[in-house]
Each structure stands twice: as structure tokens, then as C-alpha cells.
Amino acid sequence: MSFHYWLNQGHGEKTRFIALTGSYHGETLGALSVSDVALYRKTYAPLLLTPILAPSPDAYEGESGETPAQVAARRLGELRTLLEQHAHETCAVIVEPLVQCAGGMRMYHPDYLAGLRRLCDEFAVHFIADEIAVGFGRTGTLFACEQGRVSPDFMCLSKGLTGGTLPLSAVLTTERVYEAFYAEYSSGKAFLHSHSYTGNPLACSAALATLAIFRDEPVLERNRVLAAHLGRRLAPLRDHPHVAEVRQTGMIAAVELVADKATRRPFPSAERRGLRVYLHGLRHQALLRPLGNVVYFMPPYVTSEAELDHLVAVATAGIEHAVAD
């Protein structure tokens, strides 16, 4: 849609996209074309477009003594350099706001979103927010972009839109983008990238029911209470000799396992460590799905504090088992 917008505006030279290192946006060819997780991308690489990769503002990768806000500022400077070189051929910058999920639950400061909005305006490129995983209250606000006080040009939504019951996705955009496709007669401007089951009434009914829950119940307030409880239970792991970081954004928490805490040297066999945690969880009524060296938590909003206690206890024991040798 971003490409087609620029085409309708007479800028057909804009054909490329900027994505963050470590990004993941899905497994269709278009989504893989702006993803940077080798596990998903490598098989189909010959069929994909080549994105321009901007350094991730991931706070974990900050230099010694840097705050998350300082990491964000430095990465924005590097993004500016990329835009100075490539804005003429770039449709949009696409990001997962605040948390790069499949890339290892990498978290960054909201200042990056505010700076990204300014850069996109300055260089005339679109800002695409992929809130499929982080939207609908997952980060502590209804949408993660709220924490950067920004409105993107496009927002991609799914998952929480139907409470996970039926597949449904939506792309929100601006009046300005809409007007670029509107015509009272067939003119070749229309956006024709559509699907047979668009507007599926059953899925839309599930989405309306979910939205009603957000409207009528204090979902975000309950999530904040659960998130605070989860944070307190995970806090002791900060002192573990094989934990480099415990990080959290709302109802997403992650524990970064390392071979050496002082140097943050990762385990060379990350998959094996994660598999140990996963199998330990299955034996103790907990579904834990680590991402390499990262053990993470994205619990359903209906999870009780007692269930969170159980998840953390099982994960802690699983980590002890995984790093035993």
C-alpha cells in the first residue's frame, strides 16, 4: 500500500523499505522481505526483496554506560544517515514498536518512535508500525506507539484483535493515504491487493466482542497489576550467574541467558539450552518457548497471579537445568 501510494503520487522510484536489524514481520514473501531473522528468511531468500537494514535501537546492545534513551538517540542518528542516502528510493520504515519479538524480545526506548516519526516526516517516507504482536494492551498501553506519543502512517493489527480466537488482521492508515487511492471512476488508482475472505463476518464478530471487552472492562489496569507482579517474581533472576538481563515491557518479559555474566558471552549452543527449558516446562505443566538464549513470558491477560508464580518457578528451575553444565 505504501509503494502504491507513492506510485499514485508520481514517485514510482520509491520501491524499497527500511527495516531494523533483528526484525520479524511475518512469513509471507512481502513480510519476509522486510524481516531480518535468518531462521525464517534464509529458505526463501532468492524470492525476496532486499531491505535496507537500520541498526536496531535494542537497549541490550548499548555501549557501556549508555542508557536506553541514549542508545535510541544514537541509532536515530544512524537512521538519519541511511535516509540521507536512500530516502529518494524508500517507501517506508517499518518497525515493531518497543519490542522486537521473534528477534529475541529486544526492547527499546519510546524516544526512538518519536524520533522516527520526525525523520519520516522530514525525509518524506512512511512510518509503518507493526503492532500485530505488541498491540491491544501487550506493552501497557492499548497500542505501543502511544508510549512514543506518535501516530504512524500505517498500523498493522491482528492477534489480540480477536483475542486469538479467529484469524483476522487489519491495516489502519490515514485520510491522506486513503485519498490517494480514491476515484469516482476506474482510473487505475484503486488498491487491488485483496483477498477472498476479506471482512469475514465471523472473525469480525469476534473482533467486535474483543473490542467491547476493552471498552467495558479495565483490561489495561488489570494488565499493569499482573505485569508488576511478574516483574517482582522475576527480579531474583537478575542476580543469577548465567543471566545477563531481565527486561520487561508491560506483559512481555524476557530473561537473557549467557555463558559468562561479566562479559555477556552467549552460550554457543543456544538452541540446546532453550530446548532444555522448554522440555522442563512441559514436564511441569508450563508452556515455555525460548528464543535461543532468551526465555520469555507473554502470558494471556486472564492469567492469575498464582499461575504467573507457577510459570516463573518452572522457568527458574528449567534455567538451572539448562545451564547446569
ZIFENWO-V884426 format. One record per residue. PHI is phi in whole degrees, -180 to 180 (999 if undefined). NEAR is the number of other C-alpha atoms within 10 Angstrom. D_CENTER is the distance of its C-alpha to the mean C-alpha in Angstrom with 2 decimals. Layout:
BEGIN
((PHI:NEAR:D_CENTER) (PHI:NEAR:D_CENTER))
END
This chain:
BEGIN
((999:16:20.21) (-62:21:19.56) (-57:19:21.95) (-66:22:24.45) (-58:23:24.43) (-65:21:25.47) (-61:17:27.95) (-64:15:29.52) (-88:12:29.79) (87:10:31.77) (-121:15:29.18) (-66:14:28.93) (-74:13:28.46) (-84:21:24.79) (-130:17:23.30) (-115:21:20.53) (-131:24:16.86) (-103:25:15.22) (-129:25:11.86) (-88:23:10.70) (-59:20:12.18) (80:21:10.21) (-79:25:7.68) (-145:25:7.34) (-130:25:7.83) (131:17:10.59) (-121:13:14.17) (-74:10:16.49) (-62:15:18.17) (-65:13:16.66) (-68:14:12.99) (-64:25:14.08) (-66:23:15.83) (-116:28:12.83) (-110:28:11.20) (-137:21:12.45) (-110:17:12.52) (-58:13:16.27) (-52:8:16.48) (-93:15:15.29) (-85:21:16.55) (-62:12:19.96) (-62:9:21.91) (-103:13:21.43) (-51:14:21.44) (-63:9:24.86) (-96:12:23.68) (-100:17:20.65) (-70:16:20.52) (-103:15:20.00) (-78:18:17.24) (-91:17:18.01) (-97:19:15.77) (-101:21:15.31) (-59:14:15.09) (-66:24:11.88) (-82:27:12.56) (-45:22:11.70) (-66:19:14.38) (-63:17:15.50) (-89:12:16.82) (-65:17:18.83) (-73:11:22.55) (-56:6:25.05) (87:7:25.46) (-75:14:22.56) (-85:14:20.74) (-55:22:16.99) (-65:17:18.26) (-70:18:20.48) (-61:23:17.86) (-60:25:15.94) (-64:17:19.36) (-65:17:20.27) (-69:20:17.24) (-65:23:17.90) (-63:14:21.42) (-71:15:20.42) (-66:22:18.36) (-57:20:21.54) (-61:13:23.58) (-62:15:21.57) (-68:23:21.94) (-59:11:25.61) (-87:11:26.04) (-125:17:23.99) (-58:22:23.54) (-63:16:26.56) (-114:16:24.90) (-106:24:21.28) (-78:29:20.03) (-160:24:16.64) (-106:27:13.85) (-114:23:10.40) (-139:25:7.24) (-93:26:3.63) (-63:28:5.79) (73:25:6.84) (-138:24:4.60) (-90:25:3.96) (-72:20:4.63) (-65:17:7.45) (-79:19:8.47) (117:21:9.90) (52:25:7.88) (-80:24:8.50) (-116:24:8.86) (-143:22:10.57) (-77:22:13.12) (-59:20:13.00) (-57:21:15.86) (-64:24:13.74) (-66:28:12.65) (-64:18:16.35) (-68:20:17.56) (-63:23:15.43) (-59:22:16.96) (-65:14:20.35) (-66:20:20.10) (-63:21:19.12) (-66:12:22.09) (-64:12:24.35) (-102:15:23.82) (57:15:23.61) (-129:24:20.31) (-82:24:17.72) (-111:25:14.41) (-105:26:11.86) (-105:26:8.88) (-89:25:6.59) (-104:26:6.45) (-62:22:7.35) (-92:23:5.74) (-100:30:5.73) (-81:25:8.91) (58:25:12.48) (88:21:13.01) (-67:25:10.42) (-99:27:10.11) (111:23:13.84) (-121:18:14.20) (-56:16:14.18) (-125:19:11.43) (-62:28:9.36) (-59:24:11.21) (-59:16:14.34) (-74:18:14.06) (-96:18:14.46) (55:12:17.13) (-132:16:16.13) (-118:17:16.25) (-77:20:14.55) (-79:20:16.80) (-138:21:14.61) (-129:21:12.04) (-96:19:10.83) (-130:21:11.20) (-171:22:12.15) (44:19:12.14) (-63:24:13.23) (-59:24:15.35) (-115:21:18.00) (64:18:17.37) (77:14:16.64) (-89:13:20.28) (-141:17:20.36) (-73:17:18.24) (-158:21:17.62) (-133:19:15.27) (-146:13:15.95) (-117:15:15.46) (-93:14:16.70) (-145:17:18.51) (-99:12:21.37) (-61:9:25.10) (-63:10:25.62) (-67:16:23.62) (-56:13:25.38) (-62:10:28.72) (-69:17:28.25) (-105:18:28.44) (-80:13:31.09) (-155:11:34.69) (-81:5:37.65) (-143:8:38.78) (-67:8:37.42) (-131:9:36.66) (84:10:34.06) (-87:16:31.38) (-63:16:29.83) (-86:13:26.31) (-106:10:27.21) (-81:7:23.99) (-134:7:24.27) (-138:7:24.63) (-60:6:27.49) (-102:8:25.74) (-57:12:24.16) (71:12:24.72) (-51:11:25.53) (-65:10:27.50) (-68:12:26.79) (-65:18:23.00) (-66:18:23.48) (-64:13:25.76) (-63:19:23.22) (-65:24:20.74) (-62:14:23.62) (-65:15:24.41) (-64:18:20.91) (-63:17:21.01) (-65:11:24.47) (-64:13:23.34) (-63:15:20.97) (-73:10:24.00) (-99:8:26.65) (-121:11:25.25) (-80:10:23.82) (-60:17:20.48) (-64:19:18.63) (-65:13:21.68) (-64:13:21.83) (-61:22:18.22) (-65:18:19.06) (-66:14:22.11) (-64:21:20.40) (-63:25:17.74) (-64:14:20.72) (-64:14:22.60) (-60:23:19.91) (-62:19:19.77) (-65:10:23.57) (-69:16:23.85) (-82:21:21.55) (-53:13:23.30) (-59:11:26.20) (-68:18:24.03) (-60:15:23.63) (-93:12:27.23) (-68:15:26.95) (-64:14:28.38) (-116:24:25.61) (-117:22:22.60) (-83:23:21.38) (-160:20:18.84) (-113:20:17.69) (-124:20:14.64) (-153:22:13.27) (-134:20:11.28) (59:22:12.93) (-92:23:12.87) (-129:22:10.62) (-135:22:12.96) (-144:22:13.46) (-120:26:16.77) (-92:24:17.24) (-88:28:20.49) (-139:22:22.83) (-73:18:26.35) (-135:14:27.53) (-67:16:26.30) (-65:11:28.27) (-99:9:26.97) (61:15:23.53) (-69:13:24.72) (-74:18:22.51) (-68:17:24.21) (-70:12:25.30) (-110:10:24.89) (-61:18:21.37) (-62:14:21.31) (-66:14:24.65) (-65:24:23.61) (-63:24:20.59) (-62:19:22.92) (-63:17:25.38) (-64:25:23.03) (-60:22:22.02) (-67:15:25.73) (-62:21:26.83) (-62:21:24.51) (-61:12:25.98) (-74:10:29.42) (-129:14:28.74) (56:11:27.11) (-142:18:23.48) (-99:17:20.63) (-116:22:18.65) (-126:16:16.44) (-63:23:15.94) (-111:20:13.95) (62:20:16.93) (-84:23:18.00) (-110:25:15.26) (-99:25:16.17) (-128:22:13.54) (-131:22:14.00) (-135:13:12.23) (-70:18:15.61) (-58:13:16.73) (-69:16:17.84) (-91:11:21.40) (-64:11:21.47) (-89:12:24.48) (-63:15:24.97) (-64:8:27.31) (-68:13:24.77) (-63:18:22.30) (-59:15:25.32) (-64:15:25.95) (-59:21:22.43) (-67:17:22.59) (-63:17:26.19) (-66:23:25.57) (-63:26:22.63) (-63:20:24.87) (-65:13:27.73) (-65:24:25.63) (-65:24:24.55) (-57:15:28.26) (-67:14:29.16) (-69:19:26.60) (-102:17:27.78) (-58:9:31.43) (-109:5:32.67))
END
